[in-house]
Amino acid sequence: MFGAHQGFGSGGHETQGRYEPGSGAASGSIPAPYAPGPGYTQPGGPVPPGSIPPAYGGGPSDPGPAKRPRRTALVAGALALALVSGGIGGVVGAVAVDRDSTSTVANALDAPKPNVNTVANAPSGSIQAVAQKVLPSVVMIKVASNRAEGEGSGVVLSSDGLILTNNHVATGGGTGARMEVVFSDGSTAPATIVGTDPVSDLAVIKADGKTGLTPIELGSSAELQVGQPVIAIGSPLGLAGTVTTGIVSSLNRPVSTSGSGTAPGVNPVIDAVQTDAAINPGNSGGALVDGEGKLIGINTAIATLGGETGGQQSGSIGLGFAIPVDQARRVADQLTKTGRATYAQIGIKLRPQDTRAQVLEATQDGPAAKAGIPAGAVVTKVDDRVIDSGDALIAAVRSHQPGDKVTVTYTDEQGNNPKTVQVTLDAAPAEAGR
């Protein structure tokens, strides 16, 4: 029941900072100008060169003269590496050392090479052991069309080639784009879309002709704790199989995203797991795993201080966001079986960018209206979760399934007279998808 066409106002974009989808994403840009503060960007998936063409969010249908595809911010061109040895060269040869000709000289180069098996010696539960376990289940996804090309990431769901990734990765190249999956052993295979869901920013694709793949082990996001160690694996900047580490920085973080691969009128709001593990353009769709190597989230968005500079997305500042695995599991299962996902709705129209969840209208005979929540009310809690914005209410409701019963606390417009009611959530209309 949430969406830009349902009373959300100006496209459902957050006004407090810039929001761009992804964490391995197509350079999903957020409309300028942006207010000061962080923004969210999709780090993965192809992005069209220059301004976004019609397939990416409007504009004239005539693409104009054909242009050679340009690699996007996900690839970030060439990486500049520099030696940190400033000034040393001028000193070499200027220092003389007196030697005692009778002293014995020890040289590390003369020592025999040790017989070390670092793979076998990886302690159980160590980052090294987790990486060895998970890397075969994480892939790079290359998407290319006559408008754009770029890379994202994905996780293997089945031994015969089902792969979970972000919607903005799978669809960021537009209609007719070609998709190729690169596996951890270096092999490649073309891929096709099984199902996409712009609301959750998830998609399932199928790699053709593959067998014997290693499916990732799914964990649970229900019991995650702030401070818990996590590991992110993906293909940032086109560097496949990159492993970074961090912790769970926050939970239930409502993040509204937009950009390439986002359907017109759809307001993707992620009930995100926040992490300080380094996540960069190209990580989108990749794995966030716990200390046992179990999937707890799909990396999707990063916060940036300045958005895009010179056509390139800025990198990680320690604020990354992942779709919780419990939601990803449900959506992936539905996409695999039916090609579409279902969502819960509460039957409230509101403006997602507002700093409080005020009810503009309770849909007639909808869940909220049946529970007695009136227009003008301000929702402050869903179960024990504090609701402090329109996006927070959207994220809280979308984290549930149709038929779930939730306890909703609300006040009057002035913030007085708190009341608590039980609401049974309905299924959102299939055509709305939100």
N, C-alpha and C positions, 0 to 999 in steps of 0.2 A: 504494500500500500504506500510504500515510500517511492518518491521519484520526482523529477523535475516537472512532470506533467500533473502532479498531484498536490499542488500547493506549496512546493518547496521554494519557489522563487528562483531568481537568476541562476538557473542551471544547476543549483545544488553545490556550488563551489564554496569552499571554506574561505572566509575573508581574512582570517587572521594568519597570514603567511601563505606561502605558495605551496600548492599541492600538485605533484606530478607523479603519475603511477609508476611504480616499479622499483625493483631492486635487482634488476638484471634486465632492465626493461628497455623497451622502445623509448626513445626520448619523449615520453609523454609530457607535453608542456602544459603548464597551467596558464590561464589567461592572464596577461599583464594588464595594468601594472600590479605589482604585488606589494602587499603591506610588509613592513619590516618583520623580521623574524624568520624562523625555519619554514621550509616547505617540504613537500613530499614528492619524490620522483620515482618513476618506474625504472629500475635498473635492468632492463632486459627486453629484447625484442627489437625488430627493425623499426627505424624511423625514417620518414621521407626527408630528402635533402631540402634545405632552406625552409620556407614556410610550409605549413602542413597542407597537402593537397586535399581535394574534395573527399577522397576516401578516408581521410583522417579527421574530418570534422568540419566540412563545409567548404564553400568557395566555388568558383566556376567549374563547370563540368569539363571544359576543354583544358586538358593538361598543358597545352602549348607545345612548343618544340620539344622533341625528345631530348632528354638529357641522360648522360651516362650516370648510372646509379653511383651514389657516393656512400661509403661506409659511414655508419652513424657513430654517435657518441658511445654506443656499446662497445665498439672496437677501439675508439679513441685514437685512431691513427697509430703512429709509432710511439713506443714508450721511450722516453729520454732517460738514459742512464749515465751517471757521471761518477768518476772516481773521486773519493773524498781524500785527496792527497795534496791539497793546495800548498805550494811552497816547498815541499820536501825535495823536489828535484834540484833546487838551487843549493841544497846543503850537501847532497851526495858528493863524496870525495873531499869534502872540506874538513872532515873529522879524521884524525889519525889516532890509532890506538897502539901503544907499545905492547909488544908480545914477548913473553918469556919463551925463548926457543926450546926450552926443556919441558914446557907444560904440555899436557895431553889435551887434545882438542876433541870435544864430543860433538857429533853432528847428527841431528834428528833424521837426516836423509839416509844415514847409514843403518838405521835400525830396521829390522825385518818388518814387513807388513803383517799386522795382526790378522788373525782369522776371526772376523766378527760377523755374525749374522744378525743384523739389526731387526730383520723381520721376525725371526723366531724369538728375539729377546724383548719384543714389545710387551710391556706389562699389561695385564688385563685391565681394561678401563682407562688406559692412558690415551692421550690424544692420538698418538701414533697408531695404537691398536684400533681405535674407533675409525680413523681415516682409512686404514687398510680394509676394514669391514665395509665401509659405506661407499668408497670411491667407485667400485664396480657398478653401483646402483645409481650413479649420477651421470647425466649425459649433457653434452652441449647440443643446442638446437640452432641450426643456421636457417634463416628465412631470407629469401631474396625475391624481388619482383623488379619490374622495370622502373619502379619509383624509389625503392629503398632496399637496403640489405643490412643485416645485423645478426647478433647472436644473443641467445638467452640460455637458460638451463632447464633441466627437467629431471624427474626421478622415475625410475623404472618401477612399474606396478606389477607387471606380469612377465613371466619368462618368454612369452611369445611376442613381446613388443609394445604393450600398453604403457604409455608414459604420461605422467601428470606434470603439467606446467602451468604458467599463467596464461590467461586469455590474451593479454596484451602482447605476449610473446608469439602465441600461435596465430593470431590474427593481425598482428601489427604490420605485415606486409601488404595487406589489402587483398582484394579479390584476385585470384589467379597466382598468388605467390607460391613459390616452391619451398618446401621444407625438407631439410636433411638433418639426420641425427648422427652425432659423432659419439661413439662409445669409448669407454675407458681403455679398451685395448687398441684403439686407433681405427677400428672398422667403422664404416658408415652405412647408412641406409636411408632411402627416401621415406617420408612419413606423410600421413594424411590425417585430417581432423576427424575424431570420433564424436566429440561434442564440446561445445563452448558455453561458458556462463559469464557474461560481462558483469553481472551483479556481484559475484564473489571474486571476479578476476581469476577464474580457474578454467582450465581446458584439459581434455584428454586427447592425446594423439596416438596413432599406431604406426610403429616402424615396420616397414614391409619386409617380409622374408627373414625375420630374426627369430631364433630359438635359443634356448639355453641361457637366457639372460638371468641376472641376479636381482630379484625384486627387493626393494627396500623393506625393512621391517618397520611397521607402523607402531608408534607409541601412542600416548594419550596426552592431550594438552589440559585436561581437566584438573590435574593435580600439580601443575607447574608452580614453582615458587620463585619469587624475585631473588636474584643472586645465584640461581642455579647455573652451573657451567653449561655452555652450549657450543656447538661447532657448526659452522656454515661451510657448505661445499657447493661449488658452482663454477661458472666460467666468466669471471669478471674481466671486462675489456678483452674478451676472446681468449683468455688464458685458462684453458680447460683444466679441470681437476684441482682448482685452487682451494686450499683449506685455510680457514681463519677461525679464531676462537674468541670467546667472550662469555658473557653471562646474560641471563634474562634480566633486562633492565626494568621492565614494567609489564603488566598484564592488562587485558581488556582496554587497550588503547584505541579509541576510535580514530581511524585514519581515512579521510575521503580522498580518492585519487581520480585522476582523469588523464586523457592523452590518447596516443595511438592505440587502436584496438578497443577503445571504449565506445560502446554503442551510443548513438545520439539519444539524449533523454534519460540515459541510465546513470544513476549516481552510485558508483561502487563505494561502499563504506566497509572497511575492514575492521573487524573486532580483533585487533592485532596483538601479537606477542612482540614486544619491543626488545631489541638486543643491541649491545655495543660491539658485537662481532663485526669485523670489517665487511661491509656489503657495498658493492659498486655496480655501475652499469654492466649488465651481463650476468649478474647473479640471479636475476628474476627467474622464478620457477625452480630454483635449486633447493637443496635440502638444508633445514636447520634441525640438528639432531642433538639428543642428550648424551650423557656420558656413557651410555650403553650402545650408542649408535642407532637408536630408534628415532624415527622421524617424529618431530613435534611441531613442525611448521614448514610452510612453503614461503621462501623469501620473496618478497613482493615489492617493497617500497623502501626508499631512503629519504631522510630529511637532508636538505641542502641549505646552505646559507645564502648562496647567490644564484641558485638555479643554473642556467646555462650561460657559459661564457664562450664567445667565439664559436657558437654552434656545438660546443661540447658540454656534456653534463659534468658538474663538479662531482668530486668523489666523496668517499665516506667521511663523515664527521662523528662516527660512533652512534648514530641514530638510525637503526635499521628496523624494518617491520616485516613480520611473517604472518601468514594466514594460519590460525591454529589447526592442527592436524585433525581434530575431531570434526571440524567443519569441512575440511578438505576431503576427509574420508567419505562423508555423507554425499557431498557434491560429486566426487569422482565416481562413486558407485552409481548414482543416478545418471550421470552423463554416459557412463559405460553401458548401462542397461536401456536407457530411453533416449539419450541424446540431449536431455534438458534437465534442469534442476528445479526443485520446488522450494518455496520460502514461506516462513510464517509472516503474518501481518497482524497488526493490532487495530487497524482501522482508524488511524489518526492522520490528519493532514497537518504538516508543520513546515517550518523553514529550517533545513538542516544546518545552515550556517549560523543560526541564532545561538547565543550563549546560554540559552535555557530552552527546555523542550516544552514550549507552549502550544497547546492544542488550538489550531485554527478552526478545525472542524472535526467532529467525531462522525464517521460515516454511518449513515442510517442502517440499523440492524447489524452493524459491525461489532467486533469484540469489545471495543472501548465503550461504545454507546450502550451495549447490553449490560455492561458493568456499571453504568451510571457516570462515566467520566464526561463532563460537559465541555463545550467550547469555552476557551479562555483559561481552562485549568493548566497548571504547570506540573508536569511529571517530574518528580524528584528522585524516585527509586524504582527499579525493577528487581524484585526480590531484595537481596542485600546490596545490590550494585547501585552506587550513586549515579544519577543522571544529571549532567551539568550542561548539556547542549543538545541540539536537535540530532546531530550525528551520533552522540552517545546513545540516544534512544533507538535510533535506527540500528546501530551495531548490536545493541542488547537484544532487540527483537529478532534480528536475523541470525543470532547465535542459537536460536531455538528452532524447533520443528513445528509444523502445523499440528494442532491438538494439544500442545504443551500448555499447562496452567502456570501462570506467573502471578506474583503479588505485586501490584502497582500502587505506589504512594504518590499522591498529588496534592497540590495546594490550590487556593484561589489565585487570581492574577496578581494579588499583592503579596503572595507568599504566606498567607495565613490559612487557618482552618485545615490542617493536613488531614487527609483521609486515606484509608487503605482499602483496596478492593482486589478481588481475585478475577483475573481475566483469562479466558481460554482463547488462545491464538488460533486464527483461521489460516487457511492456505491462501497465499497471494494468487490473484488471477494469472493464468499461464501466459497471457499476452503481455501482462505487465512485467513479469519476471522479477518483481521487486515488491 
